[in-house]
Amino acid sequence: MNATKITMQDLANVLELSSSTVSRALKNDLRISEKTRKRVIEKANQLQYRPNPMVSALMATRKKRGGSGEIGTIALITDYRGSQKWREKDVCIWAYNGILKRASELGYTISIFDLKDYHYDPKRLEQTLLARGIRGVLLGFSREANTQFQISSEKFVLAGLSTYFGHIQVDRANFYGFYNVRLALEELWKYGYRKPGLVVPEFNNAVSDHAWSAAFLDWQRLRYQKEEKRCCPFIPNGSSSGSDFKKWMSHEKPDVILVYKFPVRHYLNEMGLRVPEDIGLAYLYRNADEMGMAAGIDGRMNLVGAASVDLVVKKLQLNLSGEDTNTNDVLIKGRWHHGPTLTQLKQDKEEALLEK
């Protein structure tokens, strides 16, 4: 393990202890047994652990301010219309795990507040947060745009995850949707594919702030001067069916499909099209089952979750409450992964030039 980069979480993992226990032991906290304190200190010296100066400064600031309540807790507000299904979705799980890990590294805990439990009344929620002494709020997973929900930026420091609760103007951490689509399309071009198609549900495209479809259309505009070379994206809504997809396939005739959350492979099988022999397939945000079995983008949602916590903690450290009209977005770039759902196509050089 690289001694210059070891974190408190790394030390805790080696010792099989929680990061909070390790933190207290290093401070010689008498709540931790002498045996454990000695073991932690010995291992820290052995691994040449050095405290993160930013975290140390943050903790000193928190201690100096004092006060009562859960100052070490960040509220994660969710609104899935009373459903816990966000916990079953890979993208949400990855983001949530990133939130928990980063919060732990910075000495914070995360407490979930579902709006359903407060009858969708923001005042009741605010009263609970204030009573518990919680000032840091992360606007997390939501299913629908509930524009009625507002929370005081004067009483709390706020930051947002992705475009959830998008009507509230706050600093946000998000995946870099525009970059990710362009990255995937350039990789598909290297394989020799010349007419990529995009299939993304309307709801999820909206979560990307429509960056997915915008990037796809702009990439084609730059790549092909002739409009007939371009492919119209398929953006299914809740009522779209397999027959709609098949009509789109028949009309657009893509040679590879970049897809997210639509059963493309099932419908391709029904059409008698084999992957990758007859048509290529790549996933925009592969789920856990698709990883290792398909080509596509790793959106690194764990880093998006971590970045959202950083935004809250920074504001807590600097005591930055109050409405901010100059909000910023932190965008996390995805990574491309090769997979067996694509095959290398041979392109005639002269034909490739004409395609452009």
TAJOSUL-V24458 format. One record per run of one state. SS is the DSSP state (~ for helix, > for strand, _ for the rest). FROM is the first residue (numbers start at 1). TO is the last residue. Records with the same first field share a line. If there is no record, write none. Layout:
BEGIN
SS: FROM-TO + FROM-TO
END
This chain:
BEGIN
_: 1-7 + 16-18 + 27-33 + 47-52 + 66-72 + 80-84 + 89-89 + 106-108 + 119-121 + 132-135 + 143-156 + 162-171 + 176-176 + 192-195 + 201-201 + 208-210 + 224-226 + 230-233 + 235-241 + 253-255 + 261-263 + 271-279 + 284-294 + 299-300 + 319-328 + 333-334 + 338-348 + 356-356
~: 8-15 + 19-26 + 34-46 + 53-65 + 85-88 + 90-105 + 115-118 + 122-131 + 177-191 + 202-207 + 211-223 + 227-229 + 242-252 + 264-270 + 301-318 + 349-355
>: 73-79 + 109-114 + 136-142 + 157-161 + 172-175 + 196-200 + 234-234 + 256-260 + 280-283 + 295-298 + 329-332 + 335-337
END
